[in-house]
């Protein structure tokens, strides 16, 4: 029973995670928002961004040590490169 409760809590956390802008979020926000990204990998994302500039595509994230294609694929729907409002304006302009 205890395992079931823990599983439900973990699953509900992942379901309620919101998309995250990897170009301006802090490591804590990234780790809480993306599946398979803990604090250490989130800090690596922030450091890479600081050293190399903003991410432009999902593929750019695979340049971060410890972030592979599978992790990016699993989180593709939750990774943003600009604010949702900015993305909507960009889509409206097309």
DRENROBA-664654 format. One record per atom (N, C-alpha, C, CB): residue number from 1; residue in one letter; atom name; x, y, z. Coordinates in pm, whole numbers, plus 50000, padded with zeros to 5 digits. Glycine has a CB too. Layout:
@num:NUM residuo:a atomo:CA px:X py:Y pz:Z
...
! end
This chain:
@num:1 residuo:x atomo:N px:50082 py:49880 pz:50000
@num:1 residuo:x atomo:CA px:50000 py:50000 pz:50000
@num:1 residuo:x atomo:C px:50086 py:50125 pz:50000
@num:1 residuo:x atomo:CB px:49906 py:50000 pz:50120
@num:2 residuo:x atomo:N px:50193 py:50122 pz:50080
@num:2 residuo:x atomo:CA px:50282 py:50237 pz:50089
@num:2 residuo:x atomo:C px:50347 py:50266 pz:49953
@num:2 residuo:x atomo:CB px:50391 py:50211 pz:50197
@num:3 residuo:x atomo:N px:50387 py:50158 pz:49882
@num:3 residuo:x atomo:CA px:50448 py:50175 pz:49749
@num:3 residuo:x atomo:C px:50349 py:50237 pz:49651
@num:3 residuo:x atomo:CB px:50499 py:50040 pz:49696
@num:4 residuo:x atomo:N px:50224 py:50198 pz:49661
@num:4 residuo:x atomo:CA px:50121 py:50252 pz:49573
@num:4 residuo:x atomo:C px:50102 py:50402 pz:49596
@num:4 residuo:x atomo:CB px:49989 py:50178 pz:49595
@num:5 residuo:x atomo:N px:50102 py:50442 pz:49720
@num:5 residuo:x atomo:CA px:50086 py:50585 pz:49753
@num:5 residuo:x atomo:C px:50205 py:50665 pz:49699
@num:5 residuo:x atomo:CB px:50074 py:50605 pz:49907
@num:6 residuo:x atomo:N px:50325 py:50613 pz:49717
@num:6 residuo:x atomo:CA px:50445 py:50681 pz:49667
@num:6 residuo:x atomo:C px:50440 py:50691 pz:49515
@num:6 residuo:x atomo:CB px:50574 py:50607 pz:49710
@num:7 residuo:x atomo:N px:50401 py:50583 pz:49449
@num:7 residuo:x atomo:CA px:50389 py:50583 pz:49304
@num:7 residuo:x atomo:C px:50288 py:50687 pz:49256
@num:7 residuo:x atomo:CB px:50350 py:50443 pz:49254
@num:8 residuo:x atomo:N px:50174 py:50695 pz:49321
@num:8 residuo:x atomo:CA px:50072 py:50793 pz:49285
@num:8 residuo:x atomo:C px:50124 py:50936 pz:49302
@num:8 residuo:x atomo:CB px:49946 py:50773 pz:49371
@num:9 residuo:x atomo:N px:50196 py:50961 pz:49408
@num:9 residuo:x atomo:CA px:50252 py:51094 pz:49431
@num:9 residuo:x atomo:C px:50351 py:51129 pz:49322
@num:9 residuo:x atomo:CB px:50320 py:51101 pz:49570
@num:10 residuo:x atomo:N px:50439 py:51036 pz:49288
@num:10 residuo:x atomo:CA px:50538 py:51061 pz:49184
@num:10 residuo:x atomo:C px:50472 py:51084 pz:49048
@num:10 residuo:x atomo:CB px:50635 py:50945 pz:49175
@num:11 residuo:x atomo:N px:50375 py:51003 pz:49015
@num:11 residuo:x atomo:CA px:50306 py:51019 pz:48887
@num:11 residuo:x atomo:C px:50229 py:51150 pz:48880
@num:11 residuo:x atomo:CB px:50213 py:50902 pz:48863
@num:12 residuo:x atomo:N px:50167 py:51189 pz:48987
@num:12 residuo:x atomo:CA px:50091 py:51314 pz:48986
@num:12 residuo:x atomo:C px:50186 py:51433 pz:48973
@num:12 residuo:x atomo:CB px:50006 py:51327 pz:49112
@num:13 residuo:x atomo:N px:50306 py:51422 pz:49028
@num:13 residuo:x atomo:CA px:50403 py:51531 pz:49015
@num:13 residuo:x atomo:C px:50443 py:51550 pz:48870
@num:13 residuo:x atomo:CB px:50527 py:51503 pz:49101
@num:14 residuo:x atomo:N px:50473 py:51441 pz:48801
@num:14 residuo:x atomo:CA px:50513 py:51451 pz:48661
@num:14 residuo:x atomo:C px:50400 py:51502 pz:48572
@num:14 residuo:x atomo:CB px:50560 py:51316 pz:48611
@num:15 residuo:x atomo:N px:50277 py:51466 pz:48603
@num:15 residuo:x atomo:CA px:50164 py:51509 pz:48523
@num:15 residuo:x atomo:C px:50140 py:51659 pz:48539
@num:15 residuo:x atomo:CB px:50038 py:51430 pz:48562
@num:16 residuo:x atomo:N px:50165 py:51712 pz:48659
@num:16 residuo:x atomo:CA px:50138 py:51853 pz:48684
@num:16 residuo:x atomo:C px:50255 py:51944 pz:48648
@num:16 residuo:x atomo:CB px:50102 py:51872 pz:48828
@num:17 residuo:x atomo:N px:50367 py:51886 pz:48606
@num:17 residuo:x atomo:CA px:50482 py:51969 pz:48569
@num:17 residuo:x atomo:C px:50444 py:52059 pz:48451
@num:17 residuo:x atomo:CB px:50605 py:51880 pz:48534
@num:18 residuo:x atomo:N px:50493 py:52182 pz:48458
@num:18 residuo:x atomo:CA px:50463 py:52278 pz:48352
@num:18 residuo:x atomo:C px:50581 py:52288 pz:48257
@num:18 residuo:x atomo:CB px:50429 py:52416 pz:48412
@num:19 residuo:x atomo:N px:50556 py:52330 pz:48135
@num:19 residuo:x atomo:CA px:50668 py:52353 pz:48043
@num:19 residuo:x atomo:C px:50764 py:52456 pz:48103
@num:19 residuo:x atomo:CB px:50616 py:52402 pz:47905
@num:20 residuo:x atomo:N px:50890 py:52441 pz:48067
@num:20 residuo:x atomo:CA px:50993 py:52528 pz:48124
@num:20 residuo:x atomo:C px:51079 py:52588 pz:48013
@num:20 residuo:x atomo:CB px:51081 py:52450 pz:48224
@num:21 residuo:x atomo:N px:51108 py:52715 pz:48026
@num:21 residuo:x atomo:CA px:51196 py:52783 pz:47932
@num:21 residuo:x atomo:C px:51340 py:52757 pz:47977
@num:21 residuo:x atomo:CB px:51165 py:52938 pz:47925
@num:22 residuo:x atomo:N px:51411 py:52675 pz:47901
@num:22 residuo:x atomo:CA px:51548 py:52639 pz:47939
@num:22 residuo:x atomo:C px:51646 py:52753 pz:47918
@num:22 residuo:x atomo:CB px:51593 py:52519 pz:47859
@num:23 residuo:x atomo:N px:51602 py:52861 pz:47858
@num:23 residuo:x atomo:CA px:51690 py:52975 pz:47837
@num:23 residuo:x atomo:C px:51685 py:53079 pz:47948
@num:23 residuo:x atomo:CB px:51657 py:53040 pz:47708
@num:24 residuo:x atomo:N px:51591 py:53065 pz:48042
@num:24 residuo:x atomo:CA px:51591 py:53161 pz:48152
@num:24 residuo:x atomo:C px:51555 py:53102 pz:48288
@num:24 residuo:x atomo:CB px:51497 py:53271 pz:48121
@num:25 residuo:x atomo:N px:51517 py:52974 pz:48292
@num:25 residuo:x atomo:CA px:51481 py:52911 pz:48419
@num:25 residuo:x atomo:C px:51606 py:52878 pz:48500
@num:25 residuo:x atomo:CB px:51399 py:52784 pz:48395
@num:26 residuo:x atomo:N px:51591 py:52880 pz:48632
@num:26 residuo:x atomo:CA px:51702 py:52839 pz:48717
@num:26 residuo:x atomo:C px:51704 py:52686 pz:48726
@num:26 residuo:x atomo:CB px:51689 py:52903 pz:48859
@num:27 residuo:x atomo:N px:51812 py:52633 pz:48782
@num:27 residuo:x atomo:CA px:51831 py:52489 pz:48788
@num:27 residuo:x atomo:C px:51720 py:52418 pz:48865
@num:27 residuo:x atomo:CB px:51966 py:52457 pz:48851
@num:28 residuo:x atomo:N px:51674 py:52477 pz:48973
@num:28 residuo:x atomo:CA px:51568 py:52415 pz:49053
@num:28 residuo:x atomo:C px:51441 py:52400 pz:48970
@num:28 residuo:x atomo:CB px:51539 py:52499 pz:49179
@num:29 residuo:x atomo:N px:51403 py:52504 pz:48898
@num:29 residuo:x atomo:CA px:51283 py:52500 pz:48815
@num:29 residuo:x atomo:C px:51296 py:52395 pz:48705
@num:29 residuo:x atomo:CB px:51255 py:52638 pz:48754
@num:30 residuo:x atomo:N px:51413 py:52390 pz:48642
@num:30 residuo:x atomo:CA px:51436 py:52292 pz:48535
@num:30 residuo:x atomo:C px:51424 py:52150 pz:48592
@num:30 residuo:x atomo:CB px:51575 py:52313 pz:48470
@num:31 residuo:x atomo:N px:51488 py:52125 pz:48706
@num:31 residuo:x atomo:CA px:51485 py:51990 pz:48762
@num:31 residuo:x atomo:C px:51345 py:51949 pz:48806
@num:31 residuo:x atomo:CB px:51581 py:51980 pz:48880
@num:32 residuo:x atomo:N px:51265 py:52044 pz:48850
@num:32 residuo:x atomo:CA px:51129 py:52013 pz:48893
@num:32 residuo:x atomo:C px:51034 py:51996 pz:48774
@num:32 residuo:x atomo:CB px:51077 py:52122 pz:48984
@num:33 residuo:x atomo:N px:51070 py:52050 pz:48659
@num:33 residuo:x atomo:CA px:50979 py:52051 pz:48545
@num:33 residuo:x atomo:C px:51005 py:51941 pz:48442
@num:33 residuo:x atomo:CB px:50988 py:52182 pz:48477
@num:34 residuo:x atomo:N px:51126 py:51890 pz:48437
@num:34 residuo:x atomo:CA px:51160 py:51793 pz:48332
@num:34 residuo:x atomo:C px:51187 py:51655 pz:48390
@num:34 residuo:x atomo:CB px:51281 py:51841 pz:48254
@num:35 residuo:x atomo:N px:51135 py:51553 pz:48323
@num:35 residuo:x atomo:CA px:51153 py:51414 pz:48365
@num:35 residuo:x atomo:C px:51297 py:51370 pz:48339
@num:35 residuo:x atomo:CB px:51053 py:51322 pz:48291
@num:36 residuo:x atomo:N px:51356 py:51303 pz:48437
@num:36 residuo:x atomo:CA px:51491 py:51250 pz:48420
@num:36 residuo:x atomo:C px:51601 py:51353 pz:48437
@num:36 residuo:x atomo:CB px:51503 py:51187 pz:48287
@num:37 residuo:x atomo:N px:51563 py:51475 pz:48477
@num:37 residuo:x atomo:CA px:51660 py:51581 pz:48498
@num:37 residuo:x atomo:C px:51660 py:51614 pz:48647
@num:37 residuo:x atomo:CB px:51628 py:51709 pz:48411
@num:38 residuo:x atomo:N px:51767 py:51574 pz:48713
@num:38 residuo:x atomo:CA px:51782 py:51607 pz:48854
@num:38 residuo:x atomo:C px:51855 py:51740 pz:48869
@num:38 residuo:x atomo:CB px:51858 py:51495 pz:48929
@num:39 residuo:x atomo:N px:51885 py:51774 pz:48990
@num:39 residuo:x atomo:CA px:51950 py:51902 pz:49019
@num:39 residuo:x atomo:C px:52085 py:51914 pz:48949
@num:39 residuo:x atomo:CB px:51968 py:51918 pz:49169
@num:40 residuo:x atomo:N px:52165 py:51808 pz:48948
@num:40 residuo:x atomo:CA px:52299 py:51814 pz:48888
@num:40 residuo:x atomo:C px:52291 py:51839 pz:48738
@num:40 residuo:x atomo:CB px:52376 py:51684 pz:48916
@num:41 residuo:x atomo:N px:52203 py:51767 pz:48668
@num:41 residuo:x atomo:CA px:52189 py:51788 pz:48524
@num:41 residuo:x atomo:C px:52129 py:51925 pz:48495
@num:41 residuo:x atomo:CB px:52101 py:51677 pz:48461
@num:42 residuo:x atomo:N px:52037 py:51969 pz:48578
@num:42 residuo:x atomo:CA px:51978 py:52102 pz:48559
@num:42 residuo:x atomo:C px:52086 py:52210 pz:48576
@num:42 residuo:x atomo:CB px:51863 py:52125 pz:48660
@num:43 residuo:x atomo:N px:52173 py:52192 pz:48673
@num:43 residuo:x atomo:CA px:52283 py:52288 pz:48691
@num:43 residuo:x atomo:C px:52377 py:52286 pz:48570
@num:43 residuo:x atomo:CB px:52362 py:52255 pz:48820
@num:44 residuo:x atomo:N px:52397 py:52168 pz:48511
@num:44 residuo:x atomo:CA px:52479 py:52159 pz:48390
@num:44 residuo:x atomo:C px:52413 py:52234 pz:48274
@num:44 residuo:x atomo:CB px:52502 py:52011 pz:48352
@num:45 residuo:x atomo:N px:52282 py:52228 pz:48264
@num:45 residuo:x atomo:CA px:52209 py:52302 pz:48160
@num:45 residuo:x atomo:C px:52230 py:52451 pz:48179
@num:45 residuo:x atomo:CB px:52058 py:52268 pz:48164
@num:46 residuo:x atomo:N px:52215 py:52498 pz:48301
@num:46 residuo:x atomo:CA px:52232 py:52641 pz:48330
@num:46 residuo:x atomo:C px:52376 py:52684 pz:48302
@num:46 residuo:x atomo:CB px:52195 py:52672 pz:48477
@num:47 residuo:x atomo:N px:52473 py:52602 pz:48341
@num:47 residuo:x atomo:CA px:52614 py:52636 pz:48318
@num:47 residuo:x atomo:C px:52645 py:52640 pz:48168
@num:47 residuo:x atomo:CB px:52706 py:52535 pz:48388
@num:48 residuo:x atomo:N px:52595 py:52541 pz:48094
@num:48 residuo:x atomo:CA px:52617 py:52538 pz:47949
@num:48 residuo:x atomo:C px:52558 py:52663 pz:47884
@num:48 residuo:x atomo:CB px:52555 py:52411 pz:47887
@num:49 residuo:x atomo:N px:52439 py:52699 pz:47926
@num:49 residuo:x atomo:CA px:52372 py:52819 pz:47873
@num:49 residuo:x atomo:C px:52454 py:52943 pz:47904
@num:49 residuo:x atomo:CB px:52230 py:52833 pz:47932
@num:50 residuo:x atomo:N px:52508 py:52950 pz:48023
@num:50 residuo:x atomo:CA px:52589 py:53064 pz:48064
@num:50 residuo:x atomo:C px:52718 py:53073 pz:47981
@num:50 residuo:x atomo:CB px:52623 py:53054 pz:48214
@num:51 residuo:x atomo:N px:52778 py:52958 pz:47955
@num:51 residuo:x atomo:CA px:52905 py:52955 pz:47880
@num:51 residuo:x atomo:C px:52887 py:52971 pz:47729
@num:51 residuo:x atomo:CB px:52976 py:52824 pz:47908
@num:52 residuo:x atomo:N px:52775 py:52924 pz:47674
@num:52 residuo:x atomo:CA px:52758 py:52914 pz:47529
@num:52 residuo:x atomo:C px:52642 py:52994 pz:47470
@num:52 residuo:x atomo:CB px:52741 py:52773 pz:47492
@num:53 residuo:x atomo:N px:52563 py:53057 pz:47555
@num:53 residuo:x atomo:CA px:52449 py:53133 pz:47505
@num:53 residuo:x atomo:C px:52323 py:53050 pz:47503
@num:53 residuo:x atomo:CB px:52478 py:53186 pz:47367
@num:54 residuo:x atomo:N px:52217 py:53112 pz:47459
@num:54 residuo:x atomo:CA px:52083 py:53051 pz:47461
@num:54 residuo:x atomo:C px:52074 py:52928 pz:47372
@num:54 residuo:x atomo:CB px:51979 py:53153 pz:47417
@num:55 residuo:x atomo:N px:51992 py:52834 pz:47416
@num:55 residuo:x atomo:CA px:51961 py:52716 pz:47335
@num:55 residuo:x atomo:C px:51865 py:52760 pz:47226
@num:55 residuo:x atomo:CB px:51899 py:52600 pz:47423
@num:56 residuo:x atomo:N px:51885 py:52708 pz:47106
@num:56 residuo:x atomo:CA px:51799 py:52744 pz:46994
@num:56 residuo:x atomo:C px:51710 py:52627 pz:46950
@num:56 residuo:x atomo:CB px:51883 py:52791 pz:46876
@num:57 residuo:x atomo:N px:51750 py:52505 pz:46984
@num:57 residuo:x atomo:CA px:51673 py:52388 pz:46942
@num:57 residuo:x atomo:C px:51688 py:52277 pz:47045
@num:57 residuo:x atomo:CB px:51717 py:52338 pz:46802
@num:58 residuo:x atomo:N px:51602 py:52178 pz:47035
@num:58 residuo:x atomo:CA px:51611 py:52062 pz:47123
@num:58 residuo:x atomo:C px:51746 py:51994 pz:47110
@num:58 residuo:x atomo:CB px:51498 py:51962 pz:47093
@num:59 residuo:x atomo:N px:51797 py:51987 pz:46988
@num:59 residuo:x atomo:CA px:51924 py:51922 pz:46962
@num:59 residuo:x atomo:C px:52038 py:51989 pz:47040
@num:59 residuo:x atomo:CB px:51954 py:51923 pz:46813
@num:60 residuo:x atomo:N px:52030 py:52120 pz:47060
@num:60 residuo:x atomo:CA px:52134 py:52192 pz:47136
@num:60 residuo:x atomo:C px:52150 py:52135 pz:47277
@num:60 residuo:x atomo:CB px:52101 py:52341 pz:47143
@num:61 residuo:x atomo:N px:52043 py:52088 pz:47335
@num:61 residuo:x atomo:CA px:52048 py:52036 pz:47471
@num:61 residuo:x atomo:C px:52134 py:51910 pz:47481
@num:61 residuo:x atomo:CB px:51908 py:52006 pz:47521
@num:62 residuo:x atomo:N px:52149 py:51836 pz:47372
@num:62 residuo:x atomo:CA px:52230 py:51715 pz:47376
@num:62 residuo:x atomo:C px:52379 py:51748 pz:47387
@num:62 residuo:x atomo:CB px:52205 py:51629 pz:47253
@num:63 residuo:x atomo:N px:52415 py:51875 pz:47371
@num:63 residuo:x atomo:CA px:52554 py:51917 pz:47390
@num:63 residuo:x atomo:C px:52590 py:51927 pz:47538
@num:63 residuo:x atomo:CB px:52578 py:52051 pz:47322
@num:64 residuo:x atomo:N px:52491 py:51926 pz:47624
@num:64 residuo:x atomo:CA px:52513 py:51933 pz:47769
@num:64 residuo:x atomo:C px:52552 py:51794 pz:47818
@num:64 residuo:x atomo:CB px:52387 py:51987 pz:47844
@num:65 residuo:x atomo:N px:52662 py:51786 pz:47892
@num:65 residuo:x atomo:CA px:52708 py:51657 pz:47944
@num:65 residuo:x atomo:C px:52598 py:51595 pz:48031
@num:65 residuo:x atomo:CB px:52839 py:51674 pz:48026
@num:66 residuo:x atomo:N px:52565 py:51470 pz:47999
@num:66 residuo:x atomo:CA px:52464 py:51398 pz:48075
@num:66 residuo:x atomo:C px:52324 py:51406 pz:48018
@num:66 residuo:x atomo:CB px:52462 py:51448 pz:48213
@num:67 residuo:x atomo:N px:52305 py:51487 pz:47913
@num:67 residuo:x atomo:CA px:52173 py:51499 pz:47850
@num:67 residuo:x atomo:C px:52180 py:51431 pz:47714
@num:67 residuo:x atomo:CB px:52130 py:51651 pz:47836
@num:68 residuo:x atomo:N px:52107 py:51322 pz:47700
@num:68 residuo:x atomo:CA px:52108 py:51248 pz:47574
@num:68 residuo:x atomo:C px:51981 py:51271 pz:47494
@num:68 residuo:x atomo:CB px:52125 py:51101 pz:47601
@num:69 residuo:x atomo:N px:51980 py:51212 pz:47377
@num:69 residuo:x atomo:CA px:51866 py:51227 pz:47287
@num:69 residuo:x atomo:C px:51737 py:51175 pz:47350
@num:69 residuo:x atomo:CB px:51892 py:51155 pz:47156
@num:70 residuo:x atomo:N px:51745 py:51064 pz:47422
@num:70 residuo:x atomo:CA px:51626 py:51004 pz:47482
@num:70 residuo:x atomo:C px:51565 py:51098 pz:47586
@num:70 residuo:x atomo:CB px:51660 py:50868 pz:47547
@num:71 residuo:x atomo:N px:51650 py:51162 pz:47668
@num:71 residuo:x atomo:CA px:51601 py:51257 pz:47768
@num:71 residuo:x atomo:C px:51532 py:51374 pz:47699
@num:71 residuo:x atomo:CB px:51717 py:51307 pz:47857
@num:72 residuo:x atomo:N px:51592 py:51423 pz:47593
@num:72 residuo:x atomo:CA px:51533 py:51535 pz:47518
@num:72 residuo:x atomo:C px:51400 py:51492 pz:47458
@num:72 residuo:x atomo:CB px:51630 py:51585 pz:47408
@num:73 residuo:x atomo:N px:51396 py:51375 pz:47397
@num:73 residuo:x atomo:CA px:51271 py:51324 pz:47337
@num:73 residuo:x atomo:C px:51161 py:51311 pz:47442
@num:73 residuo:x atomo:CB px:51296 py:51187 pz:47270
@num:74 residuo:x atomo:N px:51195 py:51260 pz:47559
@num:74 residuo:x atomo:CA px:51096 py:51240 pz:47665
@num:74 residuo:x atomo:C px:51040 py:51372 pz:47718
@num:74 residuo:x atomo:CB px:51157 py:51162 pz:47780
@num:75 residuo:x atomo:N px:51112 py:51481 pz:47699
@num:75 residuo:x atomo:CA px:51071 py:51610 pz:47752
@num:75 residuo:x atomo:C px:51037 py:51712 pz:47644
@num:75 residuo:x atomo:CB px:51180 py:51665 pz:47840
@num:76 residuo:x atomo:N px:51037 py:51672 pz:47520
@num:76 residuo:x atomo:CA px:51021 py:51766 pz:47409
@num:76 residuo:x atomo:C px:50900 py:51857 pz:47424
@num:76 residuo:x atomo:CB px:51011 py:51690 pz:47279
@num:77 residuo:x atomo:N px:50790 py:51805 pz:47473
@num:77 residuo:x atomo:CA px:50668 py:51885 pz:47485
@num:77 residuo:x atomo:C px:50675 py:51986 pz:47600
@num:77 residuo:x atomo:CB px:50548 py:51794 pz:47506
@num:78 residuo:x atomo:N px:50769 py:51967 pz:47691
@num:78 residuo:x atomo:CA px:50778 py:52055 pz:47808
@num:78 residuo:x atomo:C px:50897 py:52151 pz:47802
@num:78 residuo:x atomo:CB px:50789 py:51972 pz:47934
@num:79 residuo:x atomo:N px:50972 py:52151 pz:47692
@num:79 residuo:x atomo:CA px:51088 py:52239 pz:47678
@num:79 residuo:x atomo:C px:51051 py:52356 pz:47590
@num:79 residuo:x atomo:CB px:51210 py:52163 pz:47619
@num:80 residuo:x atomo:N px:51070 py:52475 pz:47645
@num:80 residuo:x atomo:CA px:51046 py:52599 pz:47571
@num:80 residuo:x atomo:C px:51178 py:52673 pz:47554
@num:80 residuo:x atomo:CB px:50942 py:52690 pz:47644
@num:81 residuo:x atomo:N px:51186 py:52752 pz:47449
@num:81 residuo:x atomo:CA px:51304 py:52834 pz:47425
@num:81 residuo:x atomo:C px:51274 py:52982 pz:47439
@num:81 residuo:x atomo:CB px:51360 py:52807 pz:47287
@num:82 residuo:x atomo:N px:51147 py:53015 pz:47454
@num:82 residuo:x atomo:CA px:51102 py:53152 pz:47482
@num:82 residuo:x atomo:C px:50977 py:53141 pz:47566
@num:82 residuo:x atomo:CB px:51076 py:53234 pz:47348
@num:83 residuo:x atomo:N px:50926 py:53252 pz:47612
@num:83 residuo:x atomo:CA px:50806 py:53250 pz:47694
@num:83 residuo:x atomo:C px:50687 py:53203 pz:47611
@num:83 residuo:x atomo:CB px:50779 py:53389 pz:47755
@num:84 residuo:x atomo:N px:50586 py:53141 pz:47673
@num:84 residuo:x atomo:CA px:50468 py:53097 pz:47597
@num:84 residuo:x atomo:C px:50401 py:53212 pz:47523
@num:84 residuo:x atomo:CB px:50368 py:53031 pz:47691
@num:85 residuo:x atomo:N px:50399 py:53329 pz:47583
@num:85 residuo:x atomo:CA px:50336 py:53445 pz:47517
@num:85 residuo:x atomo:C px:50413 py:53480 pz:47390
@num:85 residuo:x atomo:CB px:50331 py:53566 pz:47613
@num:86 residuo:x atomo:N px:50545 py:53477 pz:47398
@num:86 residuo:x atomo:CA px:50630 py:53508 pz:47283
@num:86 residuo:x atomo:C px:50610 py:53405 pz:47173
@num:86 residuo:x atomo:CB px:50778 py:53515 pz:47325
@num:87 residuo:x atomo:N px:50600 py:53279 pz:47211
@num:87 residuo:x atomo:CA px:50580 py:53171 pz:47113
@num:87 residuo:x atomo:C px:50445 py:53189 pz:47043
@num:87 residuo:x atomo:CB px:50587 py:53033 pz:47181
@num:88 residuo:x atomo:N px:50342 py:53228 pz:47116
@num:88 residuo:x atomo:CA px:50211 py:53248 pz:47054
@num:88 residuo:x atomo:C px:50216 py:53362 pz:46955
@num:88 residuo:x atomo:CB px:50104 py:53275 pz:47161
@num:89 residuo:x atomo:N px:50285 py:53470 pz:46987
@num:89 residuo:x atomo:CA px:50299 py:53582 pz:46895
@num:89 residuo:x atomo:C px:50374 py:53538 pz:46770
@num:89 residuo:x atomo:CB px:50371 py:53701 pz:46962
@num:90 residuo:x atomo:N px:50482 py:53455 pz:46789
@num:90 residuo:x atomo:CA px:50557 py:53407 pz:46675
@num:90 residuo:x atomo:C px:50469 py:53322 pz:46584
@num:90 residuo:x atomo:CB px:50678 py:53326 pz:46723
@num:91 residuo:x atomo:N px:50387 py:53234 pz:46642
@num:91 residuo:x atomo:CA px:50299 py:53148 pz:46563
@num:91 residuo:x atomo:C px:50193 py:53229 pz:46490
@num:91 residuo:x atomo:CB px:50233 py:53044 pz:46652
@num:92 residuo:x atomo:N px:50143 py:53335 pz:46553
@num:92 residuo:x atomo:CA px:50040 py:53420 pz:46491
@num:92 residuo:x atomo:C px:50099 py:53495 pz:46371
@num:92 residuo:x atomo:CB px:49982 py:53520 pz:46594
@num:93 residuo:x atomo:N px:50227 py:53529 pz:46378
@num:93 residuo:x atomo:CA px:50291 py:53604 pz:46271
@num:93 residuo:x atomo:C px:50314 py:53518 pz:46147
@num:93 residuo:x atomo:CB px:50423 py:53660 pz:46318
@num:94 residuo:x atomo:N px:50317 py:53384 pz:46163
@num:94 residuo:x atomo:CA px:50344 py:53295 pz:46050
@num:94 residuo:x atomo:C px:50229 py:53280 pz:45961
@num:94 residuo:x atomo:CB px:50386 py:53162 pz:46097
! end
